[in-house]
Amino acid sequence: MTDENTQAQQTEADKRQNPLGMHDILPDMHEYFTYIKKVVRHRARQAGYKRITTPILEFTDVFQRGIGDATDIVGKEMYTFTDRNERSLTMKPESTAGVVRAYIQHGMKEWPQPVQLYYIEPHFRYDKPQKGRYRQFWQIGLEIIGESDPALDAQVIDLANRINQDLGIAHLFTIQINNIGCPKCRGKYKQDLVNFYIGKERSLCEDCQNRLHKNPLRLLDCKQEDCQILAQLAPKFDQYRCPECKEFHTKLKDYLTELKIEFVENPKLVRGLDYYTGTVFEVWDKTQGAQNAIGGGGRYDGLAELMGGLPTPGVGYAAGIERIIANMKKENVRVPSKDDIHIFVAQLGDDAKKKCLTLLNDLRERGVKAVGALGKGSMKAQLRLADKFKVPYTLILGITEVREGVIIIRNMAKGQQRTVPHDTVIEEVIKLIGDDKLDKYSPGEVLY
Ligand code: HAM
């Protein structure tokens, strides 16, 4: 692996950094993650999707067969290694292939069809790190497996759009759609495309020269200027689409119109994974186009067979969570913080410390988010800490308070204090915070 972070070149300072293209998710970013997960779970559940998590590692074959040997992902970007048993394993660069593997493995064709699954997962691609492009990134994803109908494609696009609306960023994007045909109509087109490019290879970028015979459709959506000029002149797929694919695409557009979803027809949209058949779509940034696509998807009716299963159609979508967050921040979309602390408990003396341990537990049981300074700091130092936590109230328990069975409630903003009997303090605190602000765990509700 040649990389600026090879073991040999790694300096002492590098060892204290995360690997290039990977990042820590710090608490403020987790607030966005939590919110996005909540929106996705809510919308997916409403539409009957169930959650799936496939392993981080799959046998390499799953991606080689599924995504395709000639793609950038399989050719250049996978984290692949041999395990102690000489089996080749790969850290998942995407989830669709693994989800289809799971569909086959667990006999999901016996479940009510189509099977609708969603995921919120980390993925790994040895990509060139830059803004919005990482080597570990998170995706939210939706898959509908087991039936082929343009109404399902429309529903996936609708749900993707609805999620973006809920997150306050849909207006920044356009939905680009295309239909890249089935193996029947695409075969002849691919041949004519190769014939068109033969003799013009020198005008193509290096990647496109390599792709020409392996994956000629990718030449259409290359971002290099010279390749784009040639792509404009290349034969158009429209004239090759078979009647079935034409009808499927027309119906999809009808359904999207019915759902009042704006879309742009983009005959050059191809996507970078080989498993697609028919519908493909991408959610493009209105100003930067494909450069900053937030998500993409399409139909993959041949994928299950490629993986050794029975013919099983499918359609799906995935979007990058880091890119979603960057756009939410750009739009000043704020998410509610659930991490703010209600109460700080300050104490002085051994007896007070003991009482504080129970007090903290009792407060938390009632839904009051409470932290305490149980170290050895002075009262002044503890109050400074309380300020840093930005709590509205601090409870103060010293030697005198323990002896008298009372506790001090300090209003941090006003600097005012009052003393209440110890056994009434929890009710007093709840009155001050407000019942609706408590962080209650209701039995029966599963928390993630
Ligand atoms: P994809 O277009 O490769 O599709 O990835 C979907 C989204 O994941 C991208 O639009 C982008 O937001 C995010 N993404 C991809 N690579 C990176 C990266 N290196 N850094 C940050 N974000 C990234 C798929 O993965 C397909 N499995 C989608 C699908 C689902 N098709 C059918 N079902």
Boltz pocket constraint, residues with backbone or C-beta under 6 A from the ligand:
constraints:
  - pocket:
      binder: B
      contacts: [[A, 93], [A, 94], [A, 95], [A, 96], [A, 125], [A, 127], [A, 132], [A, 133], [A, 134], [A, 135], [A, 136], [A, 137], [A, 138], [A, 139], [A, 141], [A, 142], [A, 143], [A, 272], [A, 293], [A, 294], [A, 295], [A, 296], [A, 297], [A, 298], [A, 299], [A, 315], [A, 316], [A, 317], [A, 318], [A, 319], [A, 320], [A, 321], [A, 322], [A, 323]]
      max_distance: 6.0
